[in-house]
């Protein structure tokens, strides 16, 4: 599925449920909540938080957390009339020029010596 199609499907999904009535601030806050749940998975994975030693395992499968965050992100892009697919392509072109791969590769090779 292309990003543009995903945005359209989320827009339709929201409209069918009248979720388009929610404020951008609510969607953004929910997005931060989902990102925090991904963060919990990372902290457990890196053993900063250890289940059974004062911490619990994160709830849902991390793939669901990513999907939920992506869905909310798409909702926000729709609210701001951003064609995310086009914006992503443009931004990637800018990043490729701004951060040349050969210079970054050389930097890390020299750093590891």
Biopython code that builds the backbone (N, CA, C, O; Angstrom):
import numpy as np
from Bio.PDB.StructureBuilder import StructureBuilder

atoms = [
    (1, "UNK", "N", (0.847, -1.169, 0.000)),
    (1, "UNK", "CA", (0.000, 0.000, 0.000)),
    (1, "UNK", "C", (0.899, 1.240, 0.000)),
    (1, "UNK", "O", (1.866, 1.314, 0.758)),
    (2, "UNK", "N", (0.583, 2.168, -0.821)),
    (2, "UNK", "CA", (1.315, 3.431, -0.879)),
    (2, "UNK", "C", (0.869, 4.324, 0.284)),
    (2, "UNK", "O", (-0.226, 4.165, 0.824)),
    (3, "UNK", "N", (1.734, 5.255, 0.652)),
    (3, "UNK", "CA", (1.424, 6.142, 1.765)),
    (3, "UNK", "C", (0.160, 6.947, 1.474)),
    (3, "UNK", "O", (-0.686, 7.128, 2.351)),
    (4, "UNK", "N", (0.040, 7.423, 0.252)),
    (4, "UNK", "CA", (-1.126, 8.230, -0.115)),
    (4, "UNK", "C", (-2.417, 7.424, 0.065)),
    (4, "UNK", "O", (-3.427, 7.953, 0.530)),
    (5, "UNK", "N", (-2.374, 6.156, -0.302)),
    (5, "UNK", "CA", (-3.546, 5.290, -0.138)),
    (5, "UNK", "C", (-3.848, 5.072, 1.348)),
    (5, "UNK", "O", (-5.010, 5.058, 1.752)),
    (6, "UNK", "N", (-2.804, 4.904, 2.155)),
    (6, "UNK", "CA", (-3.002, 4.732, 3.594)),
    (6, "UNK", "C", (-3.651, 5.973, 4.194)),
    (6, "UNK", "O", (-4.547, 5.866, 5.032)),
    (7, "UNK", "N", (-3.200, 7.152, 3.766)),
    (7, "UNK", "CA", (-3.815, 8.394, 4.257)),
    (7, "UNK", "C", (-5.296, 8.436, 3.884)),
    (7, "UNK", "O", (-6.135, 8.818, 4.700)),
    (8, "UNK", "N", (-5.611, 8.047, 2.666)),
    (8, "UNK", "CA", (-7.009, 8.074, 2.222)),
    (8, "UNK", "C", (-7.850, 7.088, 3.036)),
    (8, "UNK", "O", (-8.969, 7.408, 3.438)),
    (9, "UNK", "N", (-7.314, 5.894, 3.277)),
    (9, "UNK", "CA", (-8.063, 4.894, 4.049)),
    (9, "UNK", "C", (-8.305, 5.357, 5.484)),
    (9, "UNK", "O", (-9.384, 5.137, 6.035)),
    (10, "UNK", "N", (-7.315, 5.991, 6.085)),
    (10, "UNK", "CA", (-7.478, 6.495, 7.446)),
    (10, "UNK", "C", (-8.501, 7.624, 7.472)),
    (10, "UNK", "O", (-9.307, 7.706, 8.400)),
    (11, "UNK", "N", (-8.480, 8.491, 6.472)),
    (11, "UNK", "CA", (-9.450, 9.576, 6.393)),
    (11, "UNK", "C", (-10.868, 9.018, 6.322)),
    (11, "UNK", "O", (-11.762, 9.488, 7.027)),
    (12, "UNK", "N", (-11.069, 8.023, 5.476)),
    (12, "UNK", "CA", (-12.382, 7.394, 5.344)),
    (12, "UNK", "C", (-12.786, 6.707, 6.652)),
    (12, "UNK", "O", (-13.932, 6.816, 7.088)),
    (13, "UNK", "N", (-11.844, 6.005, 7.268)),
    (13, "UNK", "CA", (-12.076, 5.323, 8.542)),
    (13, "UNK", "C", (-12.546, 6.323, 9.597)),
    (13, "UNK", "O", (-13.518, 6.072, 10.311)),
    (14, "UNK", "N", (-11.852, 7.455, 9.691)),
    (14, "UNK", "CA", (-12.221, 8.492, 10.657)),
    (14, "UNK", "C", (-13.610, 9.053, 10.374)),
    (14, "UNK", "O", (-14.432, 9.174, 11.282)),
    (15, "UNK", "N", (-13.868, 9.391, 9.126)),
    (15, "UNK", "CA", (-15.150, 9.988, 8.752)),
    (15, "UNK", "C", (-16.318, 9.056, 9.043)),
    (15, "UNK", "O", (-17.371, 9.502, 9.498)),
    (16, "UNK", "N", (-16.136, 7.752, 8.781)),
    (16, "UNK", "CA", (-17.200, 6.775, 9.021)),
    (16, "UNK", "C", (-17.560, 6.678, 10.498)),
    (16, "UNK", "O", (-18.680, 6.290, 10.833)),
    (17, "UNK", "N", (-16.636, 7.023, 11.382)),
    (17, "UNK", "CA", (-16.852, 6.917, 12.822)),
    (17, "UNK", "C", (-17.032, 8.285, 13.485)),
    (17, "UNK", "O", (-17.167, 8.373, 14.706)),
    (18, "UNK", "N", (-17.034, 9.332, 12.690)),
    (18, "UNK", "CA", (-17.117, 10.716, 13.175)),
    (18, "UNK", "C", (-15.918, 11.090, 14.033)),
    (18, "UNK", "O", (-16.000, 12.007, 14.850)),
    (19, "UNK", "N", (-14.805, 10.386, 13.855)),
    (19, "UNK", "CA", (-13.597, 10.695, 14.609)),
    (19, "UNK", "C", (-12.953, 11.981, 14.096)),
    (19, "UNK", "O", (-12.050, 12.520, 14.736)),
    (20, "UNK", "N", (-13.403, 12.469, 12.963)),
    (20, "UNK", "CA", (-12.861, 13.715, 12.440)),
    (20, "UNK", "C", (-13.270, 14.896, 13.316)),
    (20, "UNK", "O", (-12.855, 16.029, 13.071)),
    (21, "UNK", "N", (-14.077, 14.631, 14.331)),
    (21, "UNK", "CA", (-14.466, 15.667, 15.297)),
    (21, "UNK", "C", (-13.403, 15.871, 16.374)),
    (21, "UNK", "O", (-13.404, 16.895, 17.056)),
    (22, "UNK", "N", (-12.497, 14.904, 16.532)),
    (22, "UNK", "CA", (-11.445, 15.041, 17.542)),
    (22, "UNK", "C", (-10.497, 16.165, 17.149)),
    (22, "UNK", "O", (-10.235, 16.394, 15.969)),
    (23, "UNK", "N", (-9.994, 16.853, 18.152)),
    (23, "UNK", "CA", (-9.053, 17.950, 17.934)),
    (23, "UNK", "C", (-7.661, 17.404, 17.621)),
    (23, "UNK", "O", (-7.302, 16.299, 18.027)),
    (24, "UNK", "N", (-6.894, 18.201, 16.893)),
    (24, "UNK", "CA", (-5.520, 17.811, 16.583)),
    (24, "UNK", "C", (-4.702, 17.594, 17.855)),
    (24, "UNK", "O", (-3.849, 16.708, 17.906)),
    (25, "UNK", "N", (-4.965, 18.402, 18.876)),
    (25, "UNK", "CA", (-4.219, 18.257, 20.136)),
    (25, "UNK", "C", (-4.482, 16.894, 20.773)),
    (25, "UNK", "O", (-3.588, 16.313, 21.388)),
    (26, "UNK", "N", (-5.704, 16.385, 20.628)),
    (26, "UNK", "CA", (-6.025, 15.068, 21.189)),
    (26, "UNK", "C", (-5.318, 13.963, 20.400)),
    (26, "UNK", "O", (-4.775, 13.023, 20.980)),
    (27, "UNK", "N", (-5.333, 14.087, 19.101)),
    (27, "UNK", "CA", (-4.657, 13.087, 18.268)),
    (27, "UNK", "C", (-3.157, 13.099, 18.552)),
    (27, "UNK", "O", (-2.531, 12.047, 18.676)),
    (28, "UNK", "N", (-2.586, 14.306, 18.653)),
    (28, "UNK", "CA", (-1.162, 14.433, 18.932)),
    (28, "UNK", "C", (-0.812, 13.811, 20.285)),
    (28, "UNK", "O", (0.178, 13.087, 20.395)),
    (29, "UNK", "N", (-1.599, 14.083, 21.291)),
    (29, "UNK", "CA", (-1.352, 13.526, 22.618)),
    (29, "UNK", "C", (-1.451, 12.002, 22.597)),
    (29, "UNK", "O", (-0.657, 11.313, 23.238)),
    (30, "UNK", "N", (-2.421, 11.486, 21.863)),
    (30, "UNK", "CA", (-2.562, 10.033, 21.730)),
    (30, "UNK", "C", (-1.339, 9.456, 21.011)),
    (30, "UNK", "O", (-0.855, 8.381, 21.368)),
    (31, "UNK", "N", (-0.841, 10.173, 19.998)),
    (31, "UNK", "CA", (0.363, 9.732, 19.290)),
    (31, "UNK", "C", (1.548, 9.648, 20.255)),
    (31, "UNK", "O", (2.301, 8.675, 20.231)),
    (32, "UNK", "N", (1.709, 10.649, 21.089)),
    (32, "UNK", "CA", (2.801, 10.644, 22.076)),
    (32, "UNK", "C", (2.650, 9.455, 23.021)),
    (32, "UNK", "O", (3.638, 8.821, 23.393)),
    (33, "UNK", "N", (1.423, 9.159, 23.404)),
    (33, "UNK", "CA", (1.166, 8.004, 24.271)),
    (33, "UNK", "C", (1.624, 6.709, 23.595)),
    (33, "UNK", "O", (2.280, 5.877, 24.220)),
    (34, "UNK", "N", (1.279, 6.547, 22.332)),
    (34, "UNK", "CA", (1.685, 5.329, 21.608)),
    (34, "UNK", "C", (3.203, 5.272, 21.440)),
    (34, "UNK", "O", (3.799, 4.200, 21.554)),
    (35, "UNK", "N", (3.829, 6.417, 21.171)),
    (35, "UNK", "CA", (5.293, 6.446, 21.062)),
    (35, "UNK", "C", (5.938, 6.072, 22.392)),
    (35, "UNK", "O", (6.977, 5.412, 22.418)),
    (36, "UNK", "N", (5.327, 6.488, 23.487)),
    (36, "UNK", "CA", (5.833, 6.126, 24.811)),
    (36, "UNK", "C", (5.748, 4.625, 25.043)),
    (36, "UNK", "O", (6.616, 4.043, 25.693)),
    (37, "UNK", "N", (4.706, 4.003, 24.514)),
    (37, "UNK", "CA", (4.586, 2.547, 24.648)),
    (37, "UNK", "C", (5.678, 1.847, 23.843)),
    (37, "UNK", "O", (6.197, 0.816, 24.270)),
    (38, "UNK", "N", (6.025, 2.395, 22.693)),
    (38, "UNK", "CA", (7.170, 1.858, 21.933)),
    (38, "UNK", "C", (8.434, 2.035, 22.772)),
    (38, "UNK", "O", (9.285, 1.148, 22.824)),
    (39, "UNK", "N", (8.545, 3.193, 23.427)),
    (39, "UNK", "CA", (9.685, 3.449, 24.304)),
    (39, "UNK", "C", (9.815, 2.420, 25.416)),
    (39, "UNK", "O", (10.923, 2.011, 25.761)),
    (40, "UNK", "N", (8.685, 1.999, 25.979)),
    (40, "UNK", "CA", (8.729, 0.957, 27.021)),
    (40, "UNK", "C", (9.311, -0.334, 26.460)),
    (40, "UNK", "O", (10.109, -0.997, 27.123)),
    (41, "UNK", "N", (8.922, -0.688, 25.256)),
    (41, "UNK", "CA", (9.483, -1.890, 24.613)),
    (41, "UNK", "C", (11.005, -1.752, 24.448)),
    (41, "UNK", "O", (11.749, -2.705, 24.677)),
    (42, "UNK", "N", (11.450, -0.576, 24.055)),
    (42, "UNK", "CA", (12.881, -0.338, 23.875)),
    (42, "UNK", "C", (13.614, -0.463, 25.206)),
    (42, "UNK", "O", (14.663, -1.103, 25.280)),
    (43, "UNK", "N", (13.072, 0.141, 26.250)),
    (43, "UNK", "CA", (13.727, 0.082, 27.561)),
    (43, "UNK", "C", (13.839, -1.348, 28.078)),
    (43, "UNK", "O", (14.840, -1.710, 28.696)),
    (44, "UNK", "N", (12.823, -2.154, 27.828)),
    (44, "UNK", "CA", (12.890, -3.567, 28.239)),
    (44, "UNK", "C", (13.875, -4.319, 27.351)),
    (44, "UNK", "O", (14.667, -5.125, 27.839)),
    (45, "UNK", "N", (13.825, -4.063, 26.080)),
    (45, "UNK", "CA", (14.723, -4.744, 25.131)),
    (45, "UNK", "C", (16.193, -4.473, 25.459)),
    (45, "UNK", "O", (17.037, -5.363, 25.358)),
    (46, "UNK", "N", (16.486, -3.223, 25.857)),
    (46, "UNK", "CA", (17.858, -2.856, 26.184)),
    (46, "UNK", "C", (18.209, -3.155, 27.647)),
    (46, "UNK", "O", (19.297, -2.828, 28.119)),
    (47, "UNK", "N", (17.267, -3.781, 28.348)),
    (47, "UNK", "CA", (17.432, -4.218, 29.731)),
    (47, "UNK", "C", (17.652, -3.067, 30.703)),
    (47, "UNK", "O", (18.244, -3.259, 31.766)),
    (48, "UNK", "N", (17.184, -1.876, 30.353)),
    (48, "UNK", "CA", (17.171, -0.754, 31.287)),
    (48, "UNK", "C", (16.063, -0.984, 32.305)),
    (48, "UNK", "O", (16.224, -0.707, 33.493)),
    (49, "UNK", "N", (14.932, -1.498, 31.817)),
    (49, "UNK", "CA", (13.850, -1.936, 32.692)),
    (49, "UNK", "C", (13.792, -3.456, 32.597)),
    (49, "UNK", "O", (13.741, -4.020, 31.503)),
    (50, "UNK", "N", (13.800, -4.108, 33.750)),
    (50, "UNK", "CA", (13.862, -5.569, 33.775)),
    (50, "UNK", "C", (12.561, -6.116, 34.362)),
    (50, "UNK", "O", (12.267, -5.897, 35.537)),
    (51, "UNK", "N", (11.779, -6.830, 33.541)),
    (51, "UNK", "CA", (10.563, -7.450, 34.067)),
    (51, "UNK", "C", (10.893, -8.398, 35.217)),
    (51, "UNK", "O", (11.836, -9.186, 35.144)),
    (52, "UNK", "N", (10.110, -8.304, 36.259)),
    (52, "UNK", "CA", (10.339, -9.128, 37.435)),
    (52, "UNK", "C", (11.232, -8.457, 38.467)),
    (52, "UNK", "O", (11.312, -8.904, 39.611)),
    (53, "UNK", "N", (11.898, -7.392, 38.068)),
    (53, "UNK", "CA", (12.748, -6.642, 39.001)),
    (53, "UNK", "C", (12.205, -5.220, 39.122)),
    (53, "UNK", "O", (12.922, -4.237, 38.935)),
    (54, "UNK", "N", (10.936, -5.148, 39.435)),
    (54, "UNK", "CA", (10.298, -3.852, 39.626)),
    (54, "UNK", "C", (9.580, -3.323, 38.396)),
    (54, "UNK", "O", (8.944, -2.270, 38.450)),
    (55, "UNK", "N", (9.676, -4.037, 37.303)),
    (55, "UNK", "CA", (9.016, -3.610, 36.068)),
    (55, "UNK", "C", (8.207, -4.760, 35.486)),
    (55, "UNK", "O", (8.455, -5.930, 35.776)),
    (56, "UNK", "N", (7.239, -4.399, 34.664)),
    (56, "UNK", "CA", (6.411, -5.391, 33.983)),
    (56, "UNK", "C", (6.745, -5.406, 32.503)),
    (56, "UNK", "O", (7.293, -4.443, 31.965)),
    (57, "UNK", "N", (6.407, -6.512, 31.852)),
    (57, "UNK", "CA", (6.561, -6.575, 30.401)),
    (57, "UNK", "C", (5.620, -5.564, 29.751)),
    (57, "UNK", "O", (4.511, -5.342, 30.238)),
    (58, "UNK", "N", (6.058, -4.952, 28.655)),
    (58, "UNK", "CA", (5.137, -4.062, 27.939)),
    (58, "UNK", "C", (3.916, -4.843, 27.475)),
    (58, "UNK", "O", (3.990, -6.047, 27.226)),
    (59, "UNK", "N", (2.798, -4.145, 27.362)),
    (59, "UNK", "CA", (1.536, -4.784, 27.040)),
    (59, "UNK", "C", (1.468, -5.457, 25.681)),
    (59, "UNK", "O", (1.719, -6.657, 25.565)),
    (60, "UNK", "N", (1.133, -4.700, 24.666)),
    (60, "UNK", "CA", (0.843, -5.286, 23.357)),
    (60, "UNK", "C", (2.114, -5.584, 22.572)),
    (60, "UNK", "O", (3.205, -5.124, 22.911)),
    (61, "UNK", "N", (1.939, -6.364, 21.519)),
    (61, "UNK", "CA", (2.993, -6.640, 20.561)),
    (61, "UNK", "C", (3.493, -5.307, 20.010)),
    (61, "UNK", "O", (2.689, -4.453, 19.634)),
    (62, "UNK", "N", (4.801, -5.122, 19.961)),
    (62, "UNK", "CA", (5.364, -3.837, 19.536)),
    (62, "UNK", "C", (4.935, -3.474, 18.110)),
    (62, "UNK", "O", (4.853, -2.289, 17.787)),
    (63, "UNK", "N", (4.663, -4.447, 17.262)),
    (63, "UNK", "CA", (4.225, -4.127, 15.901)),
    (63, "UNK", "C", (2.883, -3.392, 15.920)),
    (63, "UNK", "O", (2.645, -2.514, 15.090)),
    (64, "UNK", "N", (2.014, -3.745, 16.856)),
    (64, "UNK", "CA", (0.743, -3.029, 16.996)),
    (64, "UNK", "C", (0.971, -1.599, 17.447)),
    (64, "UNK", "O", (0.280, -0.686, 16.995)),
    (65, "UNK", "N", (1.933, -1.398, 18.332)),
    (65, "UNK", "CA", (2.239, -0.050, 18.813)),
    (65, "UNK", "C", (2.715, 0.831, 17.655)),
    (65, "UNK", "O", (2.304, 1.985, 17.531)),
    (66, "UNK", "N", (3.590, 0.271, 16.809)),
    (66, "UNK", "CA", (4.050, 1.026, 15.644)),
    (66, "UNK", "C", (2.883, 1.337, 14.701)),
    (66, "UNK", "O", (2.778, 2.448, 14.182)),
    (67, "UNK", "N", (2.023, 0.364, 14.487)),
    (67, "UNK", "CA", (0.880, 0.573, 13.599)),
    (67, "UNK", "C", (-0.071, 1.629, 14.163)),
    (67, "UNK", "O", (-0.589, 2.462, 13.419)),
    (68, "UNK", "N", (-0.296, 1.591, 15.465)),
    (68, "UNK", "CA", (-1.167, 2.595, 16.083)),
    (68, "UNK", "C", (-0.561, 3.992, 15.974)),
    (68, "UNK", "O", (-1.269, 4.957, 15.684)),
    (69, "UNK", "N", (0.742, 4.101, 16.205)),
    (69, "UNK", "CA", (1.413, 5.398, 16.092)),
    (69, "UNK", "C", (1.355, 5.899, 14.645)),
    (69, "UNK", "O", (1.127, 7.085, 14.408)),
    (70, "UNK", "N", (1.557, 5.011, 13.694)),
    (70, "UNK", "CA", (1.512, 5.388, 12.276)),
    (70, "UNK", "C", (0.117, 5.870, 11.887)),
    (70, "UNK", "O", (-0.033, 6.849, 11.155)),
    (71, "UNK", "N", (-0.889, 5.178, 12.381)),
    (71, "UNK", "CA", (-2.272, 5.566, 12.108)),
    (71, "UNK", "C", (-2.554, 6.972, 12.626)),
    (71, "UNK", "O", (-3.136, 7.795, 11.920)),
    (72, "UNK", "N", (-2.144, 7.240, 13.847)),
    (72, "UNK", "CA", (-2.359, 8.568, 14.426)),
    (72, "UNK", "C", (-1.564, 9.628, 13.675)),
    (72, "UNK", "O", (-2.043, 10.744, 13.475)),
    (73, "UNK", "N", (-0.360, 9.282, 13.262)),
    (73, "UNK", "CA", (0.455, 10.210, 12.482)),
    (73, "UNK", "C", (-0.230, 10.539, 11.159)),
    (73, "UNK", "O", (-0.240, 11.692, 10.728)),
    (74, "UNK", "N", (-0.802, 9.525, 10.521)),
    (74, "UNK", "CA", (-1.537, 9.760, 9.279)),
    (74, "UNK", "C", (-2.753, 10.650, 9.520)),
    (74, "UNK", "O", (-3.077, 11.502, 8.692)),
    (75, "UNK", "N", (-3.421, 10.454, 10.648)),
    (75, "UNK", "CA", (-4.562, 11.313, 10.961)),
    (75, "UNK", "C", (-4.122, 12.772, 11.038)),
    (75, "UNK", "O", (-4.808, 13.659, 10.530)),
    (76, "UNK", "N", (-2.990, 13.016, 11.665)),
    (76, "UNK", "CA", (-2.494, 14.389, 11.765)),
    (76, "UNK", "C", (-2.106, 14.947, 10.399)),
    (76, "UNK", "O", (-2.387, 16.108, 10.100)),
    (77, "UNK", "N", (-1.468, 14.135, 9.578)),
    (77, "UNK", "CA", (-1.093, 14.631, 8.242)),
    (77, "UNK", "C", (-2.338, 15.008, 7.448)),
    (77, "UNK", "O", (-2.335, 15.988, 6.704)),
    (78, "UNK", "N", (-3.393, 14.233, 7.609)),
    (78, "UNK", "CA", (-4.650, 14.567, 6.919)),
    (78, "UNK", "C", (-5.216, 15.889, 7.420)),
    (78, "UNK", "O", (-5.701, 16.698, 6.629)),
    (79, "UNK", "N", (-5.157, 16.109, 8.719)),
    (79, "UNK", "CA", (-5.699, 17.346, 9.286)),
    (79, "UNK", "C", (-4.971, 18.572, 8.760)),
    (79, "UNK", "O", (-5.562, 19.643, 8.621)),
    (80, "UNK", "N", (-3.680, 18.410, 8.466)),
    (80, "UNK", "CA", (-2.874, 19.527, 7.978)),
    (80, "UNK", "C", (-2.754, 19.532, 6.452)),
    (80, "UNK", "O", (-1.979, 20.301, 5.883)),
    (81, "UNK", "N", (-3.529, 18.663, 5.801)),
    (81, "UNK", "CA", (-3.520, 18.559, 4.336)),
    (81, "UNK", "C", (-2.124, 18.347, 3.766)),
    (81, "UNK", "O", (-1.742, 18.957, 2.767)),
    (82, "UNK", "N", (-1.379, 17.475, 4.418)),
    (82, "UNK", "CA", (-0.035, 17.139, 3.970)),
    (82, "UNK", "C", (-0.098, 15.854, 3.158)),
    (82, "UNK", "O", (-0.592, 14.832, 3.635)),
    (83, "UNK", "N", (0.399, 15.910, 1.939)),
    (83, "UNK", "CA", (0.563, 14.703, 1.134)),
    (83, "UNK", "C", (1.883, 14.089, 1.600)),
    (83, "UNK", "O", (2.953, 14.458, 1.118)),
    (84, "UNK", "N", (1.795, 13.157, 2.535)),
    (84, "UNK", "CA", (2.979, 12.618, 3.196)),
    (84, "UNK", "C", (3.908, 11.911, 2.216)),
    (84, "UNK", "O", (5.129, 12.001, 2.348)),
    (85, "UNK", "N", (3.351, 11.218, 1.248)),
    (85, "UNK", "CA", (4.186, 10.514, 0.271)),
    (85, "UNK", "C", (5.061, 11.510, -0.490)),
    (85, "UNK", "O", (6.263, 11.293, -0.645)),
    (86, "UNK", "N", (4.464, 12.586, -0.956)),
    (86, "UNK", "CA", (5.204, 13.611, -1.685)),
    (86, "UNK", "C", (6.197, 14.312, -0.763)),
    (86, "UNK", "O", (7.349, 14.529, -1.139)),
    (87, "UNK", "N", (5.756, 14.663, 0.435)),
    (87, "UNK", "CA", (6.637, 15.341, 1.387)),
    (87, "UNK", "C", (7.835, 14.466, 1.742)),
    (87, "UNK", "O", (8.955, 14.961, 1.866)),
    (88, "UNK", "N", (7.599, 13.170, 1.904)),
    (88, "UNK", "CA", (8.686, 12.251, 2.235)),
    (88, "UNK", "C", (9.708, 12.184, 1.109)),
    (88, "UNK", "O", (10.912, 12.225, 1.362)),
    (89, "UNK", "N", (9.241, 12.083, -0.128)),
    (89, "UNK", "CA", (10.159, 12.037, -1.272)),
    (89, "UNK", "C", (11.015, 13.296, -1.338)),
    (89, "UNK", "O", (12.226, 13.220, -1.547)),
    (90, "UNK", "N", (10.385, 14.452, -1.158)),
    (90, "UNK", "CA", (11.129, 15.724, -1.195)),
    (90, "UNK", "C", (12.147, 15.791, -0.064)),
    (90, "UNK", "O", (13.293, 16.190, -0.272)),
    (91, "UNK", "N", (11.721, 15.398, 1.135)),
    (91, "UNK", "CA", (12.619, 15.462, 2.290)),
    (91, "UNK", "C", (13.791, 14.498, 2.140)),
    (91, "UNK", "O", (14.912, 14.832, 2.522)),
    (92, "UNK", "N", (13.555, 13.322, 1.595)),
    (92, "UNK", "CA", (14.643, 12.360, 1.396)),
    (92, "UNK", "C", (15.682, 12.914, 0.427)),
    (92, "UNK", "O", (16.881, 12.722, 0.635)),
    (93, "UNK", "N", (15.248, 13.590, -0.615)),
    (93, "UNK", "CA", (16.186, 14.216, -1.553)),
    (93, "UNK", "C", (17.040, 15.267, -0.840)),
    (93, "UNK", "O", (18.249, 15.343, -1.063)),
    (94, "UNK", "N", (16.417, 16.068, 0.007)),
    (94, "UNK", "CA", (17.150, 17.085, 0.768)),
    (94, "UNK", "C", (18.157, 16.421, 1.696)),
    (94, "UNK", "O", (19.305, 16.858, 1.784)),
    (95, "UNK", "N", (17.736, 15.371, 2.386)),
    (95, "UNK", "CA", (18.608, 14.675, 3.337)),
    (95, "UNK", "C", (19.789, 14.013, 2.635)),
    (95, "UNK", "O", (20.902, 14.012, 3.160)),
    (96, "UNK", "N", (19.553, 13.450, 1.447)),
    (96, "UNK", "CA", (20.645, 12.803, 0.711)),
    (96, "UNK", "C", (21.731, 13.811, 0.351)),
    (96, "UNK", "O", (22.914, 13.470, 0.360)),
    (97, "UNK", "N", (21.352, 15.040, 0.034)),
    (97, "UNK", "CA", (22.329, 16.086, -0.271)),
    (97, "UNK", "C", (22.974, 16.618, 1.007)),
    (97, "UNK", "O", (24.178, 16.874, 1.047)),
    (98, "UNK", "N", (22.171, 16.777, 2.036)),
    (98, "UNK", "CA", (22.656, 17.365, 3.289)),
    (98, "UNK", "C", (23.596, 16.427, 4.048)),
    (98, "UNK", "O", (24.542, 16.881, 4.691)),
    (99, "UNK", "N", (23.339, 15.128, 3.972)),
    (99, "UNK", "CA", (24.121, 14.136, 4.703)),
    (99, "UNK", "C", (24.725, 13.125, 3.721)),
    (99, "UNK", "O", (24.212, 12.013, 3.601)),
    (100, "UNK", "N", (25.800, 13.489, 3.019)),
    (100, "UNK", "CA", (26.393, 12.591, 2.025)),
    (100, "UNK", "C", (26.846, 11.271, 2.649)),
    (100, "UNK", "O", (27.558, 11.258, 3.653)),
    (101, "UNK", "N", (26.429, 10.179, 2.047)),
    (101, "UNK", "CA", (26.713, 8.861, 2.617)),
    (101, "UNK", "C", (28.199, 8.583, 2.738)),
    (101, "UNK", "O", (28.639, 8.011, 3.736)),
    (102, "UNK", "N", (28.986, 8.979, 1.735)),
    (102, "UNK", "CA", (30.421, 8.681, 1.790)),
    (102, "UNK", "C", (31.110, 9.411, 2.948)),
    (102, "UNK", "O", (32.010, 8.857, 3.579)),
    (103, "UNK", "N", (30.695, 10.640, 3.226)),
    (103, "UNK", "CA", (31.288, 11.377, 4.350)),
    (103, "UNK", "C", (30.912, 10.746, 5.683)),
    (103, "UNK", "O", (31.749, 10.642, 6.580)),
    (104, "UNK", "N", (29.660, 10.324, 5.818)),
    (104, "UNK", "CA", (29.226, 9.694, 7.068)),
    (104, "UNK", "C", (29.889, 8.334, 7.258)),
    (104, "UNK", "O", (30.273, 7.981, 8.372)),
    (105, "UNK", "N", (30.022, 7.577, 6.182)),
    (105, "UNK", "CA", (30.684, 6.273, 6.269)),
    (105, "UNK", "C", (32.132, 6.465, 6.705)),
    (105, "UNK", "O", (32.624, 5.754, 7.581)),
    (106, "UNK", "N", (32.802, 7.421, 6.091)),
    (106, "UNK", "CA", (34.193, 7.714, 6.436)),
    (106, "UNK", "C", (34.307, 8.147, 7.905)),
    (106, "UNK", "O", (35.223, 7.722, 8.610)),
    (107, "UNK", "N", (33.392, 8.976, 8.352)),
    (107, "UNK", "CA", (33.388, 9.434, 9.741)),
    (107, "UNK", "C", (33.349, 8.254, 10.715)),
    (107, "UNK", "O", (34.121, 8.208, 11.673)),
    (108, "UNK", "N", (32.452, 7.307, 10.468)),
    (108, "UNK", "CA", (32.323, 6.175, 11.395)),
    (108, "UNK", "C", (33.480, 5.193, 11.261)),
    (108, "UNK", "O", (33.863, 4.550, 12.239)),
    (109, "UNK", "N", (34.038, 5.073, 10.065)),
    (109, "UNK", "CA", (35.212, 4.199, 9.896)),
    (109, "UNK", "C", (36.404, 4.770, 10.654)),
    (109, "UNK", "O", (37.138, 4.032, 11.313)),
    (110, "UNK", "N", (36.595, 6.082, 10.561)),
    (110, "UNK", "CA", (37.715, 6.734, 11.278)),
    (110, "UNK", "C", (37.486, 6.695, 12.779)),
    (110, "UNK", "O", (38.429, 6.535, 13.553)),
    (111, "UNK", "N", (36.228, 6.843, 13.191)),
    (111, "UNK", "CA", (35.906, 6.840, 14.612)),
    (111, "UNK", "C", (36.166, 5.473, 15.249)),
    (111, "UNK", "O", (36.489, 5.390, 16.434)),
    (112, "UNK", "N", (36.026, 4.412, 14.471)),
    (112, "UNK", "CA", (36.180, 3.064, 15.023)),
    (112, "UNK", "C", (37.640, 2.602, 15.056)),
    (112, "UNK", "O", (37.931, 1.508, 15.539)),
    (113, "UNK", "N", (38.547, 3.420, 14.550)),
    (113, "UNK", "CA", (39.980, 3.036, 14.552)),
    (113, "UNK", "C", (40.601, 3.244, 15.898)),
    (113, "UNK", "O", (41.789, 2.975, 16.078)),
]
sb = StructureBuilder()
sb.init_structure("model")
sb.init_model(0)
sb.init_chain("A")
sb.init_seg("    ")
for serial, (resi, resn, name, xyz) in enumerate(atoms, 1):
    if name == "N":
        sb.init_residue(resn, " ", resi, " ")
    sb.init_atom(name, np.array(xyz, "f"), 0.0, 1.0, " ", f" {name:<3s}", serial, name[0])
structure = sb.get_structure()
